[in-house]
Amino acid sequence: MDITAIQANLCAVRERMAAACRRAGRAPQEVRLIAVSKTVSADVIRLAYEAGQRCFGENRVQDLRQKVASLPADCEWHLIGHLQSNKARTAIDAAAWLQAIDSAALLHRLDQIAAQENRRPLILLQVNVSGESTKSGAAMAEAAALVAAARQCLHVECRGLMTMAPYGAPEAELRGIFGGLRRLRDQLQAESGQPLPELSMGMSGDFEIAIEEGATLVRVGTALFGERQYPVASA
Ligand SMILES: *Cc1c(COP(=O)(O)O)cnc(C)c1O
């Protein structure tokens, strides 16, 4: 991809985000675009950077670390994939946001490491709203306990919730899932007193619906960088 193609894709996605905000009566500044750069080379990410994009998402800690090291320091990195406890230190050092936190044990581990490293990661709790067994994330019924655990942590800051919807699900189902995350957030916020301003939901195929249902962060890869080219395992 060249810079012209990236610029055009960024413009198109931003315009679609703005249109979804208008339909929902929301201000466009309420929703931020995370460019999901997994499998995308640092050179191509740099083109997006030159086109003005600052916020990037990676789902593997190893890739995240390499890309953080090769891009300018004013990028804002989000770990959007599941985090294993043994990679927590690397993740905290590399990313400002950890979006897929789904257990109290992991929260406490992050709190400990953040204290040692003198960092303050921003956390989103991943909730499995759809109930699909293939999706990670805490069950809806566990979310209140997770918020309570996050409130005990002094060195991580819980900012809201994240979810993934089943790929290609019908619109009514997507609205149910995204609206469900928003209602869960409203309820948790009211019950706990913990402000949970961020809702990370929506990907290339469904970010407009997610914005209409209240998303504040959308995670978009394919619509910006094209279909992902996964390395082919050699025989
Ligand atoms: C890959 C990924 C995305 C982006 O998906 P696209 O369909 O390419 O936009 C968003 N969120 C998570 C957690 C991902 O792993």
The ligand as a Gaussian input file, in Angstrom:
#p B3LYP/6-31G(d) Opt

LIG

0 1
 C       -8.291000      -7.978000      14.189000
 C       -9.115000      -7.306000      15.225000
 C       -9.905000      -6.186000      14.918000
 C       -9.996000      -5.572000      13.527000
 O      -10.721000      -6.379000      12.652000
 P      -11.077000      -5.885000      11.168000
 O      -12.257000      -6.714000      10.817000
 O       -9.894000      -6.153000      10.324000
 O      -11.406000      -4.444000      11.234000
 C      -10.609000      -5.589000      15.948000
 N      -10.556000      -6.068000      17.206000
 C       -9.820000      -7.146000      17.541000
 C       -9.803000      -7.602000      18.954000
 C       -9.072000      -7.795000      16.562000
 O       -8.335000      -8.863000      16.916000

